[in-house]
Amino acid sequence: MRTTLDLPDETFRQLKAQAALNGLKLKELVTQLIQRGLANGEPTPVSGKQAESLPVAIKRVPASPLTPALTNAQLHAMLDEEDVAHYQKAFNQPGSPQ
């Protein structure tokens, strides 16, 4: 079954990186984690909706070009590059497990 989840950016990046490190597809890892959570019993009830952050306004300078629209492929490539840089930095720090 297909569904849509709205995840915080940092959670998505962590999931994507963990899936890549384990050689899994993102949907395989999410399925495993959900099944594991369901097997552990009843979830803790959440009181109220978490506060959502507001979008950041970008000031536009008159007569300057607009920010170009990016395709999904371009956005995914940018996120992949950020993920790789983040984990390379984390694993190259002194005292990090290798």
Buried (B, 14 or more C-beta within 10 A) or exposed (E): EEEEEEEEEEEBBBBBBBBBEEEBEEEEBBEEEEEEEEEEEEEEEEEEEEEEEEEEEEEEEEEEEEEEEEEEEEEEEEBEEEBEEEBEEEEEEEEEEE
